[in-house]
Amino acid sequence: MPPFNRGNAAARGRRGTPHDRETTRRTGIPLTQGHSCFANRLTWNSLIFRQIGGFWSGRGKPGERGDMPSIESSPISKDLAHVVRRVENAALLGAEFCDRLTRSLAQLFDIAEPTCSEEDLAAFDRILLRVAPGATIEARFHLSDRLADSELPPREILIALANDITEVARPILVRSPALDEDDLVDIARSKGFGHMGAIAERRDLGLRVTDVLVLRGDDEVRRTVAGNSTAHISDKSFTRLSLQARSDIVIEARLVHRDDLPDVVIHFLVENGSPSAREALSGRNRPARFLGLDRSTLPIRAAEDGWLEPYDFDAAAAILDRLHEVRSHVDGFVRRLAEADRFAEVVHVFSAMTDIPLETMKHLLVSLDTHPFAVVARALALKSDTVRELLSTGPWIHRLDVRSRDSTLAVFRTLDPEESRDRVREWAEQEHAGHA
């Protein structure tokens, strides 16, 4: 078969298929109609074997095929199998060789992908897993960028690149359709903010992924999630984002422009947001059933119920037998319960001392919106150290971060005790009226 070049294609008067023209545009390798990489053995040689023949043979120049004269006419599967054996049997692979072979295989896969068999994909995997770690960052990025848009790339090298440094992983994390939700959750749980930020830019993120990103991510990751209009966000993640929005105008602005805000988040932003947020959301805000504590939507309550399941509230009710003894020194009593992580008993004490129904108090002491807790704590005349201890008790030890605890403590210190007591009495009356 004669070599194909631009002159030959022109002489034949053929422009090639659309796939051939796109391949030529991306790679600079001229392919004419009906001549793919599989048929064009000289193209295959130019991509791979002229790069590696001299390195292994010990004779000839790097641009020569060395000791592999039969490769030109063999099928690509046999060629790949041959490279697999050579690479896996080599004791040491030089950096320059790894770099050049990584780039060449990236280019070859870009051309050969439509007709690759499972065996070919496995061979690409075996070769690239051996040589890519020794290649430069630029070469690994080149490979990542080539694989990022593939529907069916070599699986193992795809995952390896997705866990590489952020610069290399980014194209795959942002674009690859071959990463499923389990892959994204695993990477988001195990890698840093750079990887999470790239994942946050993906289209159509699922709830499991955004839950991890909002929980583990830094401010910038959360901002990206909030601004990703195609991302699916759970009610609990929306709640966490809305709490951050109180001190983060970027998140607030991005939440305001979302069409999928739960009613409870809209209500929270209207009450606690900036004037511009209140104005933007005022038309979307639906009044709560009553202006008490029971503003949570059913999905949020259901999510919070999961955090309450480990606790035996029936057995904890026995603590109420001691309540008459401790009414004069509630702070010390509650603090000892918190230090012992007796969360269920704390809930009963708070409910009995405020007359707020037990079921409502359970959710008040597990919610990501800690402002009602701060009001109740001030009304009960608790001390700052006790409040700090309570913020690390029960589900809050896992649900709240340091900033949330510090913010709640700061709010607690600014509250007026008498106003807090009046507000708690009002809440209790509204709660009983609402449940009547």
C-alpha positions as CSV (number, residue, x, y, z in Angstrom):
1,M,0.0,0.0,0.0
2,P,1.6,3.3,-1.0
3,P,1.9,6.0,1.6
4,F,-0.9,8.5,1.9
5,N,-0.1,12.2,2.0
6,R,-1.7,15.4,1.0
7,G,-0.3,15.1,-2.5
8,N,-1.7,11.6,-3.0
9,A,-5.1,12.7,-1.8
10,A,-5.2,15.7,-4.0
11,A,-4.0,13.6,-7.0
12,R,-6.9,11.2,-6.4
13,G,-9.3,14.2,-6.2
14,R,-10.8,12.9,-2.9
15,R,-11.3,15.0,0.2
16,G,-12.0,12.0,2.4
17,T,-14.9,11.3,4.8
18,P,-16.0,13.8,7.4
19,H,-14.3,11.6,10.1
20,D,-11.1,11.6,8.0
21,R,-11.1,15.3,7.6
22,E,-11.7,15.8,11.3
23,T,-8.9,13.4,12.1
24,T,-6.6,15.3,9.8
25,R,-7.6,18.6,11.4
26,R,-6.9,17.4,14.9
27,T,-3.8,15.3,14.3
28,G,-2.2,16.7,11.1
29,I,-2.2,13.2,9.6
30,P,-3.8,13.1,6.2
31,L,-6.3,10.3,5.8
32,T,-8.3,9.8,2.6
33,Q,-11.7,8.3,2.1
34,G,-11.8,4.6,3.1
35,H,-8.3,4.7,4.7
36,S,-8.6,4.7,8.5
37,C,-5.7,4.2,10.9
38,F,-6.2,0.5,10.7
39,A,-5.7,0.4,7.0
40,N,-3.0,2.9,6.8
41,R,-0.1,1.0,8.3
42,L,2.4,3.7,7.6
43,T,0.4,6.1,9.7
44,W,0.5,3.5,12.5
45,N,4.2,3.3,12.1
46,S,4.6,7.0,12.1
47,L,2.6,7.3,15.3
48,I,4.1,4.5,17.4
49,F,6.8,2.2,16.1
50,R,9.1,4.8,14.6
51,Q,9.1,6.3,18.1
52,I,9.9,3.1,19.9
53,G,11.8,0.8,17.6
54,G,15.2,2.2,18.1
55,F,14.8,2.5,21.8
56,W,14.4,-1.2,22.3
57,S,16.5,-2.7,19.5
58,G,19.7,-1.0,20.6
59,R,20.5,-0.3,17.0
60,G,19.3,2.3,14.5
61,K,18.0,5.7,15.2
62,P,14.9,6.6,17.1
63,G,13.1,7.3,13.9
64,E,13.7,3.8,12.5
65,R,11.7,0.6,13.1
66,G,14.7,-1.3,14.3
67,D,14.0,-5.0,14.8
68,M,10.3,-4.9,14.0
69,P,10.0,-5.3,10.2
70,S,6.8,-7.3,10.3
71,I,4.7,-4.7,12.2
72,E,3.8,-2.8,9.1
73,S,1.4,-5.4,7.8
74,S,0.0,-6.8,11.0
75,P,-3.5,-6.0,12.4
76,I,-3.6,-3.3,15.1
77,S,-4.6,-5.8,17.8
78,K,-1.4,-7.7,17.2
79,D,0.6,-4.5,17.1
80,L,-0.9,-3.4,20.5
81,A,-0.2,-6.9,21.9
82,H,3.4,-6.6,20.7
83,V,3.8,-3.2,22.4
84,V,2.2,-4.6,25.6
85,R,4.8,-7.4,25.8
86,R,7.7,-5.0,25.1
87,V,6.5,-2.4,27.6
88,E,5.7,-4.9,30.4
89,N,8.9,-6.8,29.9
90,A,11.1,-3.7,30.0
91,A,13.0,-3.3,33.3
92,L,13.4,0.5,32.9
93,L,11.6,2.9,30.6
94,G,13.2,6.3,30.0
95,A,11.3,9.5,30.6
96,E,11.6,10.7,27.0
97,F,10.4,7.4,25.7
98,C,7.4,7.4,28.1
99,D,6.6,10.9,27.1
100,R,6.7,10.2,23.4
101,L,4.8,7.0,23.6
102,T,2.1,8.5,25.8
103,R,1.5,11.3,23.2
104,S,1.5,8.9,20.3
105,L,-1.0,6.5,21.9
106,A,-3.2,9.4,22.8
107,Q,-3.2,10.4,19.1
108,L,-3.7,6.9,17.9
109,F,-6.7,6.3,20.2
110,D,-8.2,9.5,19.0
111,I,-8.2,8.1,15.5
112,A,-8.8,4.4,16.2
113,E,-11.6,4.7,18.9
114,P,-14.6,4.1,16.6
115,T,-13.4,0.5,15.8
116,C,-11.5,-0.5,18.9
117,S,-12.4,-3.9,20.3
118,E,-12.5,-4.7,24.0
119,E,-9.1,-6.4,23.6
120,D,-7.7,-3.2,22.0
121,L,-9.0,-1.1,24.9
122,A,-7.4,-3.5,27.4
123,A,-4.1,-3.2,25.5
124,F,-4.3,0.6,25.5
125,D,-4.9,0.4,29.2
126,R,-1.9,-2.0,29.9
127,I,0.5,0.1,27.9
128,L,-0.6,3.5,29.2
129,L,-0.7,2.4,32.8
130,R,2.9,1.4,32.4
131,V,4.2,4.5,30.5
132,A,2.0,7.4,31.5
133,P,3.2,7.7,35.1
134,G,6.7,8.3,33.7
135,A,5.6,11.0,31.2
136,T,5.6,14.7,31.7
137,I,2.6,16.6,33.1
138,E,2.2,18.1,29.6
139,A,2.0,14.6,28.0
140,R,-0.4,13.3,30.7
141,F,-2.6,16.4,30.2
142,H,-2.5,15.8,26.4
143,L,-3.7,12.2,27.0
144,S,-6.4,13.3,29.5
145,D,-7.7,15.9,27.1
146,R,-7.9,13.3,24.3
147,L,-9.7,10.8,26.4
148,A,-12.1,13.3,28.1
149,D,-14.7,13.3,25.3
150,S,-14.6,9.5,24.6
151,E,-17.8,7.5,25.3
152,L,-15.8,4.3,25.8
153,P,-12.1,5.1,26.7
154,P,-9.7,2.7,28.3
155,R,-11.2,2.4,31.7
156,E,-8.1,2.0,34.0
157,I,-6.1,4.8,32.6
158,L,-9.1,7.0,32.7
159,I,-9.5,6.5,36.4
160,A,-5.8,6.9,37.0
161,L,-5.8,10.2,35.1
162,A,-8.9,11.4,37.0
163,N,-7.0,10.9,40.2
164,D,-3.8,12.5,38.9
165,I,-2.8,16.1,39.9
166,T,-5.6,18.6,39.3
167,E,-4.0,20.0,36.1
168,V,-4.0,16.5,34.5
169,A,-7.3,15.3,35.9
170,R,-9.3,18.4,35.1
171,P,-10.4,17.6,31.5
172,I,-11.7,14.2,32.5
173,L,-13.4,15.4,35.7
174,V,-15.2,18.2,33.8
175,R,-16.1,16.5,30.6
176,S,-15.8,12.7,30.6
177,P,-19.1,10.9,30.0
178,A,-17.4,7.7,31.0
179,L,-17.2,8.6,34.7
180,D,-20.3,7.4,36.5
181,E,-21.7,8.7,39.8
182,D,-19.8,6.2,41.9
183,D,-16.5,7.3,40.3
184,L,-17.3,11.0,41.0
185,V,-18.3,10.3,44.6
186,D,-15.1,8.3,45.3
187,I,-12.9,11.0,43.8
188,A,-14.8,13.8,45.6
189,R,-14.4,11.9,48.9
190,S,-10.7,11.1,48.5
191,K,-9.2,14.1,46.6
192,G,-8.8,17.8,47.4
193,F,-10.5,21.0,46.6
194,G,-9.0,21.2,43.1
195,H,-10.6,17.9,42.0
196,M,-13.9,18.8,43.7
197,G,-14.0,22.2,42.0
198,A,-13.5,20.5,38.6
199,I,-16.3,18.0,39.3
200,A,-18.6,20.8,40.4
201,E,-18.4,22.2,36.8
202,R,-19.8,19.1,35.2
203,R,-23.3,19.1,33.7
204,D,-26.2,17.2,35.3
205,L,-24.5,16.3,38.6
206,G,-26.5,13.9,40.7
207,L,-27.6,14.4,44.3
208,R,-25.0,12.0,45.8
209,V,-22.2,13.9,44.2
210,T,-23.4,17.4,45.1
211,D,-24.0,16.3,48.7
212,V,-20.3,15.3,49.0
213,L,-19.1,18.5,47.3
214,V,-21.2,20.8,49.5
215,L,-20.2,18.9,52.6
216,R,-16.4,18.5,51.9
217,G,-15.8,21.4,49.6
218,D,-14.4,24.8,50.4
219,D,-16.1,28.1,49.7
220,E,-15.1,28.1,46.1
221,V,-16.4,24.6,45.5
222,R,-19.7,25.4,47.1
223,R,-20.0,28.6,45.0
224,T,-19.4,26.5,41.8
225,V,-22.1,24.0,42.8
226,A,-24.5,26.8,43.6
227,G,-23.8,28.4,40.2
228,N,-24.1,25.2,38.2
229,S,-27.7,25.4,36.9
230,T,-27.7,21.8,35.7
231,A,-26.6,20.3,39.0
232,H,-29.2,18.5,41.1
233,I,-29.0,19.6,44.7
234,S,-30.7,18.0,47.7
235,D,-32.7,19.9,50.2
236,K,-30.1,19.4,52.9
237,S,-27.3,20.7,50.6
238,F,-29.5,23.7,49.7
239,T,-29.9,24.3,53.4
240,R,-26.2,24.3,54.0
241,L,-25.6,26.6,51.0
242,S,-28.3,29.0,52.3
243,L,-26.6,29.1,55.7
244,Q,-23.3,30.1,54.0
245,A,-25.2,32.7,51.9
246,R,-25.7,34.8,55.1
247,S,-22.0,35.7,54.9
248,D,-21.2,34.9,51.2
249,I,-22.8,37.3,48.7
250,V,-21.6,35.1,45.8
251,I,-23.5,32.1,46.9
252,E,-26.5,34.2,47.8
253,A,-26.5,35.7,44.3
254,R,-26.2,32.3,42.6
255,L,-28.9,30.7,44.8
256,V,-31.3,33.5,44.0
257,H,-31.0,32.8,40.3
258,R,-31.8,29.1,40.6
259,D,-35.2,27.8,39.6
260,D,-35.2,24.8,41.9
261,L,-34.9,26.4,45.3
262,P,-37.1,24.6,48.0
263,D,-39.7,26.8,49.6
264,V,-37.9,26.6,53.0
265,V,-34.7,28.0,51.4
266,I,-36.6,30.8,49.7
267,H,-38.2,31.6,53.0
268,F,-34.8,31.6,54.8
269,L,-33.2,33.8,52.2
270,V,-36.1,36.3,52.3
271,E,-35.8,36.5,56.1
272,N,-32.0,36.5,56.4
273,G,-30.7,37.6,53.0
274,S,-29.5,40.9,51.6
275,P,-32.1,43.5,50.4
276,S,-31.4,42.5,46.8
277,A,-32.0,38.8,47.6
278,R,-35.3,39.6,49.5
279,E,-36.4,41.7,46.5
280,A,-35.6,39.1,44.0
281,L,-37.3,36.3,45.9
282,S,-40.3,38.1,47.4
283,G,-42.5,37.1,44.6
284,R,-41.5,33.4,44.9
285,N,-41.9,33.3,48.7
286,R,-45.0,31.4,49.9
287,P,-46.1,32.0,53.5
288,A,-45.3,29.3,55.9
289,R,-48.2,27.4,57.5
290,F,-47.6,29.5,60.6
291,L,-44.7,31.6,61.7
292,G,-43.2,29.1,64.2
293,L,-40.4,26.7,63.9
294,D,-42.1,24.1,61.7
295,R,-41.0,25.6,58.3
296,S,-39.1,22.6,57.1
297,T,-40.3,20.9,54.0
298,L,-41.0,17.1,54.2
299,P,-37.8,16.1,52.4
300,I,-35.7,18.1,54.9
301,R,-37.6,16.5,57.8
302,A,-37.1,13.1,56.3
303,A,-33.4,13.7,55.8
304,E,-33.1,14.8,59.4
305,D,-35.0,11.8,60.7
306,G,-32.1,9.7,59.4
307,W,-29.7,11.5,61.8
308,L,-32.1,10.9,64.7
309,E,-32.6,7.1,64.2
310,P,-29.7,6.0,66.4
311,Y,-31.1,7.6,69.5
312,D,-33.5,6.0,72.0
313,F,-35.7,8.9,72.9
314,D,-38.2,6.7,74.9
315,A,-35.5,5.5,77.3
316,A,-34.0,9.1,77.5
317,A,-37.3,10.4,78.8
318,A,-36.3,9.1,82.3
319,I,-34.1,12.2,82.6
320,L,-37.2,14.2,83.2
321,D,-37.6,12.7,86.6
322,R,-34.6,14.8,87.7
323,L,-35.8,18.0,86.1
324,H,-37.3,19.5,89.3
325,E,-33.9,19.2,91.0
326,V,-32.0,21.1,88.3
327,R,-34.2,24.0,87.3
328,S,-32.1,26.4,89.3
329,H,-28.8,25.2,87.7
330,V,-29.9,24.1,84.2
331,D,-26.6,25.3,82.6
332,G,-24.4,22.9,84.5
333,F,-26.8,20.0,84.1
334,V,-27.1,20.5,80.4
335,R,-23.3,20.8,80.0
336,R,-22.7,17.5,81.8
337,L,-25.2,15.8,79.5
338,A,-23.5,17.4,76.4
339,E,-20.0,16.4,77.6
340,A,-21.3,12.8,77.9
341,D,-22.9,13.1,74.4
342,R,-26.3,12.3,75.9
343,F,-28.0,13.9,73.0
344,A,-31.5,12.4,73.5
345,E,-31.6,13.5,77.1
346,V,-30.6,17.1,76.0
347,V,-33.5,17.1,73.6
348,H,-36.0,16.1,76.4
349,V,-34.6,18.7,78.7
350,F,-34.8,21.5,76.1
351,S,-38.4,20.5,75.2
352,A,-39.5,20.4,78.8
353,M,-37.9,23.7,79.7
354,T,-39.3,25.6,76.7
355,D,-42.7,23.8,76.2
356,I,-41.7,23.3,72.5
357,P,-43.0,19.9,71.4
358,L,-40.5,17.1,71.5
359,E,-40.7,16.3,67.8
360,T,-40.0,19.9,66.9
361,M,-37.1,20.1,69.4
362,K,-35.5,17.0,67.8
363,H,-35.3,18.8,64.5
364,L,-34.3,22.1,66.1
365,L,-31.2,20.3,67.6
366,V,-30.2,18.5,64.4
367,S,-31.0,21.2,61.8
368,L,-28.3,23.0,59.8
369,D,-30.1,26.2,60.6
370,T,-28.8,26.8,64.1
371,H,-30.3,30.2,64.7
372,P,-33.4,28.9,66.6
373,F,-31.1,26.8,68.8
374,A,-29.1,30.0,69.7
375,V,-32.3,31.7,70.6
376,V,-33.4,28.8,72.8
377,A,-30.0,28.6,74.5
378,R,-30.1,32.3,75.3
379,A,-33.6,32.0,76.7
380,L,-32.4,29.2,79.0
381,A,-29.5,31.4,80.2
382,L,-26.9,28.9,79.0
383,K,-23.2,30.0,79.1
384,S,-21.0,30.2,76.0
385,D,-19.0,27.2,77.0
386,T,-22.1,25.1,77.3
387,V,-23.4,26.3,73.9
388,R,-20.0,25.4,72.3
389,E,-20.2,21.9,73.8
390,L,-23.8,21.4,72.6
391,L,-22.7,22.4,69.0
392,S,-20.5,19.3,69.0
393,T,-23.1,16.9,70.5
394,G,-25.2,14.4,68.7
395,P,-25.6,14.7,64.9
396,W,-24.0,18.2,65.0
397,I,-20.6,16.7,65.6
398,H,-20.8,15.4,62.0
399,R,-23.2,18.0,60.4
400,L,-21.6,21.3,61.5
401,D,-18.2,22.6,60.5
402,V,-16.0,24.9,62.5
403,R,-17.3,28.0,60.8
404,S,-20.9,27.1,61.5
405,R,-20.2,26.5,65.2
406,D,-18.3,29.8,65.5
407,S,-21.1,31.7,63.6
408,T,-23.7,30.2,65.9
409,L,-21.8,31.1,69.0
410,A,-21.3,34.7,67.7
411,V,-25.1,35.0,67.1
412,F,-25.8,33.6,70.6
413,R,-23.7,36.3,72.2
414,T,-25.5,39.1,70.4
415,L,-29.0,38.0,71.5
416,D,-31.0,39.8,74.2
417,P,-32.1,37.3,76.9
418,E,-35.5,38.8,77.5
419,E,-36.3,39.0,73.8
420,S,-35.1,35.4,73.4
421,R,-37.5,34.3,76.1
422,D,-40.4,36.2,74.5
423,R,-39.6,34.6,71.2
424,V,-39.4,31.1,72.6
425,R,-42.8,31.5,74.3
426,E,-44.3,32.7,71.0
427,W,-42.8,29.7,69.2
428,A,-44.2,27.3,71.8
429,E,-47.7,28.8,71.5
430,Q,-47.5,28.6,67.7
431,E,-46.2,25.1,67.6
432,H,-49.0,23.9,69.8
433,A,-51.5,25.8,67.8
434,G,-50.1,24.4,64.6
435,H,-50.3,20.8,65.8
436,A,-53.7,21.2,67.2
